[in-house]
């Protein structure tokens, strides 16, 4: 079983797409994903956008990583599929759908969890420096040592064999000593351009 970490900000549409791909990868490959919080607000030194990640941090502290995974699935659906307004009502709805206490939504209104958000964020971006963006994926590299990548930036999220094929390519790149970067122009916008702009440039710094 290959253990993989993915750092996400709930409002980032590129991270949401990548997360849905990784869930599919778990179905077709011997891989397990741990979803971890990062923050566009920390990344961009912005006072805006703290509320969703505070709720995620409070959830992890109270109930652990499995609860974060469940809440990301419901919160991401509410934000990116149902396009509900981001706020306490959405957080309470997503928590309820995930089988978690809706009172955790109150975490959005306090800075008590900001230290936990920053710690999780920095754990994800520490090796990336100025390249850091959301999402971040960390997987085994040469000699089994962890390698972190920004991305993949994908739309739509591949499914079935296509999801597995993309994973195989990323895993091979991670294991290749001296491989650093491969890029091409984006030809598709994220699902919600408005939220992407408001979040300070999801998918890029």
Backbone as CSV, one residue per row, in Angstrom:
resi,resn,N_x,N_y,N_z,CA_x,CA_y,CA_z,C_x,C_y,C_z
1,UNK,0.846,-1.194,0.000,0.000,0.000,0.000,0.883,1.247,0.000
2,UNK,0.677,2.123,-0.958,1.429,3.372,-1.055,0.655,4.475,-0.349
3,UNK,1.291,5.078,0.656,0.656,6.170,1.395,1.002,7.502,0.744
4,UNK,-0.016,8.309,0.467,0.137,9.587,-0.231,-0.567,10.666,0.585
5,UNK,0.061,11.830,0.680,-0.551,12.983,1.333,-0.949,14.008,0.285
6,UNK,-2.136,14.579,0.438,-2.557,15.686,-0.410,-2.978,16.847,0.472
7,UNK,-2.392,18.023,0.214,-2.780,19.248,0.921,-3.733,20.048,0.044
8,UNK,-4.791,20.552,0.638,-5.845,21.244,-0.117,-6.365,22.430,0.675
9,UNK,-6.848,23.430,-0.030,-7.721,24.448,0.523,-9.111,24.145,-0.031
10,UNK,-10.145,24.061,0.821,-11.466,23.649,0.338,-12.028,24.506,-0.780
11,UNK,-11.605,25.790,-0.887,-12.192,26.651,-1.909,-11.492,26.521,-3.266
12,UNK,-10.379,25.818,-3.330,-9.611,25.738,-4.582,-10.231,24.717,-5.533
13,UNK,-10.707,25.127,-6.699,-11.317,24.175,-7.626,-10.325,23.182,-8.201
14,UNK,-9.064,23.610,-8.400,-8.061,22.672,-8.912,-7.768,21.585,-7.885
15,UNK,-7.707,21.958,-6.618,-7.508,20.955,-5.575,-8.690,19.987,-5.519
16,UNK,-9.892,20.513,-5.676,-11.081,19.652,-5.664,-11.017,18.637,-6.791
17,UNK,-10.664,19.081,-7.992,-10.545,18.141,-9.110,-9.496,17.075,-8.825
18,UNK,-8.340,17.513,-8.323,-7.266,16.563,-8.030,-7.692,15.573,-6.950
19,UNK,-8.444,16.036,-5.969,-8.886,15.139,-4.896,-9.846,14.079,-5.420
20,UNK,-10.731,14.458,-6.330,-11.664,13.476,-6.891,-10.907,12.454,-7.745
21,UNK,-9.860,12.902,-8.422,-9.009,11.965,-9.145,-8.326,11.000,-8.184
22,UNK,-7.794,11.507,-7.073,-7.101,10.638,-6.128,-8.038,9.627,-5.479
23,UNK,-9.265,10.021,-5.212,-10.240,9.063,-4.697,-10.452,7.934,-5.697
24,UNK,-10.474,8.283,-6.968,-10.600,7.263,-8.017,-9.345,6.407,-8.084
25,UNK,-8.183,7.011,-7.901,-6.928,6.252,-7.901,-6.955,5.187,-6.806
26,UNK,-7.471,5.528,-5.646,-7.569,4.535,-4.569,-8.381,3.314,-5.011
27,UNK,-9.334,3.524,-5.883,-10.184,2.420,-6.339,-9.459,1.496,-7.307
28,UNK,-8.512,2.043,-8.076,-7.890,1.243,-9.135,-6.409,0.937,-8.886
29,UNK,-5.828,1.490,-7.838,-4.431,1.230,-7.508,-4.308,0.985,-6.005
30,UNK,-3.206,0.374,-5.602,-2.963,0.057,-4.200,-2.397,1.288,-3.495
31,UNK,-3.243,2.306,-3.335,-2.851,3.614,-2.833,-3.858,4.056,-1.779
32,UNK,-3.364,4.707,-0.737,-4.243,5.312,0.251,-3.885,6.782,0.408
33,UNK,-4.892,7.637,0.446,-4.692,9.084,0.466,-5.060,9.636,1.833
34,UNK,-4.183,10.503,2.352,-4.534,11.300,3.529,-4.687,12.747,3.071
35,UNK,-5.870,13.318,3.316,-6.144,14.693,2.942,-5.778,15.615,4.098
36,UNK,-4.975,16.649,3.786,-4.439,17.541,4.803,-4.675,18.996,4.392
37,UNK,-4.796,19.861,5.361,-5.192,21.241,5.107,-3.988,22.116,4.768
38,UNK,-4.140,22.912,3.715,-3.266,24.048,3.478,-4.178,25.253,3.255
39,UNK,-3.585,26.426,3.110,-4.428,27.626,3.085,-3.939,28.628,2.063
40,UNK,-4.831,29.017,1.170,-4.524,30.097,0.244,-4.333,31.415,0.990
41,UNK,-4.992,31.559,2.129,-4.832,32.779,2.924,-3.414,32.880,3.477
42,UNK,-2.869,31.753,3.940,-1.482,31.743,4.400,-0.542,31.928,3.210
43,UNK,-0.821,31.222,2.136,0.041,31.266,0.955,0.161,32.672,0.399
44,UNK,-0.957,33.385,0.383,-0.990,34.716,-0.207,-0.963,35.835,0.831
45,UNK,-0.722,35.469,2.095,-0.664,36.447,3.189,-1.887,37.349,3.157
46,UNK,-3.068,36.715,3.142,-4.335,37.429,3.009,-5.177,37.253,4.268
47,UNK,-5.886,38.298,4.691,-6.773,38.158,5.845,-8.099,37.484,5.493
48,UNK,-8.358,37.262,4.219,-9.620,36.673,3.765,-9.484,35.165,3.570
49,UNK,-10.616,34.461,3.701,-10.665,33.057,3.329,-10.249,32.068,4.402
50,UNK,-10.172,32.509,5.648,-9.743,31.623,6.725,-10.844,30.664,7.185
51,UNK,-12.096,31.014,6.991,-13.180,30.278,7.631,-13.210,28.786,7.277
52,UNK,-13.154,28.392,5.987,-13.238,26.959,5.683,-12.088,26.147,6.273
53,UNK,-10.872,26.685,6.226,-9.734,25.910,6.736,-9.751,25.834,8.257
54,UNK,-10.296,26.844,8.912,-10.454,26.751,10.369,-11.386,25.601,10.739
55,UNK,-12.475,25.459,10.013,-13.404,24.362,10.289,-12.718,23.019,10.041
56,UNK,-11.926,22.931,8.990,-11.192,21.698,8.727,-10.198,21.395,9.843
57,UNK,-9.470,22.406,10.293,-8.490,22.196,11.353,-9.160,21.768,12.649
58,UNK,-10.276,22.410,12.991,-11.005,22.036,14.192,-11.507,20.599,14.110
59,UNK,-11.954,20.207,12.929,-12.439,18.842,12.723,-11.318,17.830,12.901
60,UNK,-10.152,18.117,12.344,-9.037,17.173,12.485,-8.596,17.051,13.937
61,UNK,-8.516,18.177,14.641,-8.098,18.127,16.033,-9.077,17.328,16.890
62,UNK,-10.361,17.418,16.576,-11.377,16.744,17.381,-11.605,15.288,16.969
63,UNK,-11.507,15.008,15.650,-11.955,13.702,15.170,-10.951,12.982,14.262
64,UNK,-9.853,13.629,13.895,-8.821,12.942,13.147,-8.948,13.050,11.639
65,UNK,-7.972,12.451,10.924,-7.907,12.610,9.459,-9.071,11.992,8.699
66,UNK,-9.671,10.925,9.210,-10.812,10.334,8.503,-11.984,11.312,8.453
67,UNK,-12.142,12.085,9.521,-13.214,13.080,9.544,-12.925,14.208,8.565
68,UNK,-11.643,14.594,8.430,-11.274,15.610,7.445,-11.627,15.136,6.045
69,UNK,-11.322,13.893,5.769,-11.641,13.321,4.457,-13.145,13.383,4.188
70,UNK,-13.932,12.967,5.166,-15.389,12.967,4.999,-15.919,14.383,4.830
71,UNK,-15.392,15.316,5.624,-15.869,16.692,5.531,-15.442,17.347,4.226
72,UNK,-14.241,17.046,3.745,-13.818,17.619,2.465,-14.749,17.168,1.351
73,UNK,-15.168,15.909,1.384,-16.075,15.410,0.347,-17.390,16.179,0.347
74,UNK,-17.945,16.424,1.533,-19.243,17.112,1.578,-19.104,18.617,1.386
75,UNK,-18.048,19.210,1.960,-17.856,20.646,1.786,-17.484,20.966,0.345
76,UNK,-16.632,20.152,-0.244,-16.248,20.369,-1.637,-17.435,20.260,-2.578
77,UNK,-18.312,19.293,-2.325,-19.518,19.160,-3.142,-20.400,20.393,-3.013
78,UNK,-20.565,20.876,-1.777,-21.405,22.058,-1.556,-20.832,23.293,-2.248
79,UNK,-19.505,23.436,-2.219,-18.866,24.613,-2.813,-18.781,24.510,-4.324
80,UNK,-18.276,23.385,-4.825,-17.901,23.306,-6.234,-18.961,22.689,-7.137
81,UNK,-19.856,21.877,-6.577,-20.919,21.276,-7.381,-22.240,22.005,-7.180
82,UNK,-22.621,22.187,-5.927,-23.885,22.873,-5.644,-23.737,24.387,-5.671
83,UNK,-22.506,24.876,-5.541,-22.195,26.307,-5.603,-22.978,27.121,-4.572
84,UNK,-23.013,26.599,-3.367,-23.678,27.303,-2.280,-22.787,28.417,-1.753
85,UNK,-23.365,29.461,-1.182,-22.557,30.543,-0.627,-21.661,30.034,0.500
86,UNK,-20.403,30.447,0.479,-19.449,29.998,1.491,-19.678,30.776,2.778
87,UNK,-19.987,30.056,3.841,-20.254,30.684,5.122,-20.665,29.634,6.140
88,UNK,-21.076,30.095,7.311,-21.363,29.176,8.400,-22.473,28.188,8.050
89,UNK,-23.493,28.627,7.316,-24.583,27.716,6.957,-24.064,26.567,6.104
90,UNK,-23.181,26.879,5.158,-22.599,25.820,4.330,-21.775,24.870,5.186
91,UNK,-20.983,25.416,6.101,-20.144,24.559,6.941,-21.004,23.626,7.792
92,UNK,-22.073,24.162,8.381,-22.954,23.337,9.204,-23.619,22.244,8.372
93,UNK,-24.043,22.592,7.167,-24.650,21.611,6.260,-23.661,20.509,5.923
94,UNK,-22.432,20.886,5.549,-21.422,19.901,5.179,-21.053,19.008,6.355
95,UNK,-20.949,19.593,7.533,-20.646,18.796,8.727,-21.744,17.775,8.988
96,UNK,-22.986,18.206,8.887,-24.095,17.287,9.095,-24.078,16.145,8.093
97,UNK,-23.825,16.460,6.847,-23.774,15.422,5.809,-22.638,14.441,6.060
98,UNK,-21.564,14.913,6.688,-20.420,14.052,6.988,-20.576,13.306,8.304
99,UNK,-21.704,13.502,8.975,-21.933,12.828,10.243,-21.162,13.424,11.395
100,UNK,-20.847,14.718,11.295,-20.072,15.414,12.308,-20.930,16.496,12.967
101,UNK,-20.595,16.893,14.196,-21.401,17.915,14.877,-21.400,19.244,14.123
102,UNK,-22.572,19.786,13.887,-22.663,21.049,13.150,-22.057,22.193,13.940
103,UNK,-21.882,22.007,15.248,-21.285,23.068,16.075,-19.831,23.336,15.720
104,UNK,-19.176,22.407,15.032,-17.812,22.660,14.575,-17.754,23.850,13.614
105,UNK,-18.891,24.216,13.041,-18.941,25.382,12.152,-18.555,26.656,12.884
106,UNK,-18.707,26.656,14.202,-18.335,27.844,14.970,-16.845,28.140,14.908
107,UNK,-16.049,27.136,14.568,-14.601,27.343,14.452,-14.267,28.390,13.401
108,UNK,-15.149,28.582,12.438,-14.901,29.570,11.385,-14.778,30.977,11.943
109,UNK,-15.362,31.209,13.102,-15.480,32.561,13.635,-14.394,32.922,14.626
110,UNK,-13.418,32.038,14.852,-12.373,32.293,15.824,-11.005,32.008,15.222
111,UNK,-9.992,32.722,15.710,-8.635,32.470,15.232,-7.916,31.415,16.073
112,UNK,-8.660,30.711,16.932,-8.049,29.727,17.825,-7.399,28.576,17.063
113,UNK,-7.835,28.336,15.835,-7.309,27.211,15.056,-6.303,27.646,14.000
114,UNK,-5.971,28.935,13.970,-5.071,29.432,12.932,-3.679,28.835,13.059
115,UNK,-3.232,28.577,14.279,-1.925,27.951,14.461,-1.889,26.556,13.874
116,UNK,-2.961,25.793,14.062,-3.036,24.449,13.489,-3.083,24.504,11.969
117,UNK,-3.808,25.494,11.430,-3.850,25.666,9.975,-2.454,25.945,9.439
118,UNK,-1.752,26.870,10.076,-0.406,27.230,9.612,0.560,26.049,9.708
119,UNK,0.467,25.285,10.782,1.361,24.140,10.944,1.136,23.102,9.849
120,UNK,-0.130,22.797,9.566,-0.438,21.833,8.509,-0.001,22.367,7.149
121,UNK,-0.268,23.644,6.907,0.127,24.285,5.643,1.630,24.183,5.433
122,UNK,2.400,24.564,6.437,3.855,24.591,6.282,4.435,23.186,6.141
123,UNK,3.782,22.198,6.726,4.234,20.821,6.536,4.130,20.406,5.076
124,UNK,3.146,20.954,4.375,2.971,20.613,2.967,3.880,21.363,2.017
125,UNK,4.163,22.633,2.333,4.883,23.479,1.377,6.360,23.651,1.713
126,UNK,6.808,23.059,2.825,8.162,23.326,3.316,9.236,23.055,2.273
127,UNK,9.081,22.008,1.475,10.119,21.653,0.506,9.944,22.350,-0.843
128,UNK,8.860,23.117,-0.998,8.546,23.697,-2.303,8.970,25.157,-2.442
129,UNK,9.125,25.866,-1.333,9.554,27.254,-1.399,8.603,28.116,-2.204
130,UNK,9.158,28.929,-3.104,8.352,29.857,-3.898,7.442,29.145,-4.904
131,UNK,7.649,27.859,-5.129,6.801,27.111,-6.054,5.471,26.705,-5.428
132,UNK,5.343,26.871,-4.127,4.172,26.360,-3.424,2.875,26.928,-3.982
133,UNK,1.901,26.069,-4.139,0.551,26.412,-4.596,-0.346,25.273,-4.148
134,UNK,-1.627,25.387,-4.416,-2.554,24.319,-4.063,-3.111,23.672,-5.324
135,UNK,-3.178,22.341,-5.374,-2.871,21.392,-4.314,-1.402,21.008,-4.273
136,UNK,-1.006,20.362,-3.171,0.310,19.752,-3.034,0.103,18.265,-2.801
137,UNK,0.854,17.452,-3.531,0.801,15.997,-3.351,2.193,15.505,-2.999
138,UNK,2.280,14.684,-1.960,3.555,14.099,-1.559,3.454,12.584,-1.655
139,UNK,4.398,11.980,-2.359,4.393,10.549,-2.598,5.828,10.032,-2.573
140,UNK,6.014,8.720,-2.539,7.368,8.181,-2.481,8.161,8.494,-3.744
141,UNK,9.404,8.914,-3.542,10.309,9.216,-4.637,11.456,8.230,-4.685
142,UNK,12.633,8.643,-5.190,13.793,7.759,-5.266,14.140,7.201,-3.896
143,UNK,14.415,5.888,-3.846,14.780,5.204,-2.601,13.686,5.304,-1.544
144,UNK,12.448,5.580,-1.973,11.336,5.648,-1.046,11.217,6.947,-0.281
145,UNK,12.142,7.882,-0.515,12.067,9.170,0.166,10.929,10.005,-0.424
146,UNK,10.232,10.794,0.402,9.075,11.531,-0.105,9.456,12.661,-1.055
147,UNK,8.620,12.846,-2.076,8.758,13.922,-3.049,7.437,14.664,-3.105
148,UNK,7.487,15.986,-3.088,6.272,16.798,-3.158,6.177,17.479,-4.514
149,UNK,4.970,17.469,-5.075,4.663,18.150,-6.318,3.519,19.131,-6.085
150,UNK,3.488,20.228,-6.837,2.287,21.049,-6.953,1.437,20.461,-8.067
151,UNK,0.186,20.222,-7.785,-0.697,19.658,-8.795,-1.010,18.191,-8.509
152,UNK,-1.491,17.462,-9.515,-1.690,17.908,-10.886,-2.863,18.872,-11.035
153,UNK,-2.720,19.793,-11.968,-3.777,20.735,-12.312,-4.559,20.108,-13.466
154,UNK,-5.734,19.595,-13.159,-6.482,18.805,-14.143,-7.952,19.202,-14.145
155,UNK,-8.551,19.109,-15.323,-9.991,19.228,-15.490,-10.384,18.615,-16.818
156,UNK,-11.311,17.651,-16.790,-11.977,17.069,-15.629,-11.100,16.040,-14.926
157,UNK,-11.541,15.556,-13.783,-10.803,14.529,-13.065,-10.943,13.199,-13.794
158,UNK,-9.817,12.548,-14.135,-9.906,11.256,-14.827,-10.551,10.193,-13.944
159,UNK,-11.157,9.223,-14.574,-11.777,8.115,-13.855,-11.292,6.794,-14.440
160,UNK,-11.519,5.707,-13.706,-11.214,4.378,-14.199,-9.763,4.209,-14.588
161,UNK,-9.548,3.548,-15.733,-8.190,3.281,-16.200,-7.406,4.565,-16.434
162,UNK,-8.082,5.621,-16.874,-7.392,6.889,-17.125,-6.841,7.465,-15.829
163,UNK,-7.587,7.319,-14.737,-7.099,7.778,-13.438,-5.859,6.998,-13.024
164,UNK,-5.906,5.698,-13.219,-4.753,4.861,-12.891,-3.551,5.174,-13.745
165,UNK,-3.766,5.418,-15.033,-2.651,5.729,-15.937,-1.970,7.028,-15.524
166,UNK,-2.755,8.055,-15.177,-2.155,9.312,-14.743,-1.367,9.113,-13.457
167,UNK,-1.910,8.333,-12.542,-1.185,8.040,-11.311,0.145,7.342,-11.604
168,UNK,0.115,6.361,-12.496,1.342,5.630,-12.826,2.404,6.573,-13.356
169,UNK,1.990,7.529,-14.192,2.949,8.484,-14.737,3.522,9.384,-13.664
170,UNK,2.677,9.858,-12.745,3.151,10.725,-11.670,4.081,9.967,-10.733
171,UNK,3.725,8.730,-10.417,4.566,7.927,-9.533,5.922,7.653,-10.173
172,UNK,5.934,7.402,-11.475,7.199,7.175,-12.171,8.047,8.442,-12.174
173,UNK,7.425,9.590,-12.419,8.164,10.850,-12.388,8.764,11.084,-11.004
174,UNK,7.992,10.779,-9.960,8.484,10.986,-8.599,9.692,10.109,-8.304
175,UNK,9.734,8.925,-8.876,10.835,7.993,-8.607,12.060,8.245,-9.486
176,UNK,11.926,9.147,-10.456,13.008,9.397,-11.394,13.958,10.447,-10.838
177,UNK,15.173,10.041,-10.521,16.162,10.962,-9.969,16.450,12.083,-10.963
178,UNK,16.366,13.323,-10.491,16.667,14.467,-11.340,15.482,15.029,-12.092
179,UNK,14.293,14.395,-11.983,13.107,14.959,-12.639,12.573,16.112,-11.803
180,UNK,12.357,17.281,-12.430,11.920,18.452,-11.689,10.612,19.038,-12.194
181,UNK,10.437,19.173,-13.490,9.288,19.946,-13.946,8.906,19.568,-15.363
182,UNK,7.576,19.594,-15.620,7.024,19.393,-16.951,5.740,20.208,-16.992
183,UNK,5.650,21.158,-17.951,4.499,22.055,-17.972,3.963,22.207,-19.391
184,UNK,2.686,22.568,-19.480,2.101,22.969,-20.755,1.029,24.008,-20.488
185,UNK,0.625,24.787,-21.493,-0.372,25.835,-21.264,-1.704,25.246,-20.807
186,UNK,-2.412,25.983,-19.957,-3.755,25.583,-19.559,-4.740,25.988,-20.643
187,UNK,-5.567,25.055,-21.038,-6.577,25.333,-22.058,-7.986,25.316,-21.483
188,UNK,-8.117,25.057,-20.181,-9.429,25.016,-19.546,-9.357,25.766,-18.225
189,UNK,-10.422,26.498,-17.937,-10.510,27.220,-16.682,-11.025,26.284,-15.586
190,UNK,-10.769,26.646,-14.321,-11.359,25.854,-13.237,-12.869,25.998,-13.239
191,UNK,-13.589,25.123,-12.537,-15.050,25.139,-12.591,-15.679,26.450,-12.164
192,UNK,-15.068,27.189,-11.220,-15.679,28.410,-10.705,-14.666,29.531,-10.738
193,UNK,-14.657,30.260,-11.832,-13.681,31.330,-11.993,-13.834,32.402,-10.917
194,UNK,-15.074,32.688,-10.492,-15.297,33.737,-9.501,-14.608,33.370,-8.188
195,UNK,-14.814,32.161,-7.701,-14.197,31.777,-6.436,-12.688,31.656,-6.589
196,UNK,-12.240,31.216,-7.761,-10.798,31.143,-7.994,-10.176,32.518,-7.829
197,UNK,-10.807,33.529,-8.394,-10.286,34.891,-8.291,-10.338,35.381,-6.846
198,UNK,-11.447,35.124,-6.173,-11.605,35.602,-4.810,-10.626,34.923,-3.865
199,UNK,-10.247,33.670,-4.180,-9.323,32.947,-3.315,-7.885,33.367,-3.514
200,UNK,-7.638,34.234,-4.473,-6.282,34.735,-4.675,-5.480,33.919,-5.658
201,UNK,-6.163,33.186,-6.552,-5.444,32.458,-7.580,-5.262,31.005,-7.263
202,UNK,-6.361,30.260,-7.097,-6.258,28.846,-6.787,-5.508,28.124,-7.878
203,UNK,-4.677,27.187,-7.469,-3.870,26.438,-8.403,-2.553,27.109,-8.719
204,UNK,-2.380,28.353,-8.306,-1.109,29.037,-8.492,-0.959,30.072,-7.405
205,UNK,0.256,30.489,-7.177,0.490,31.437,-6.089,-0.045,32.809,-6.463
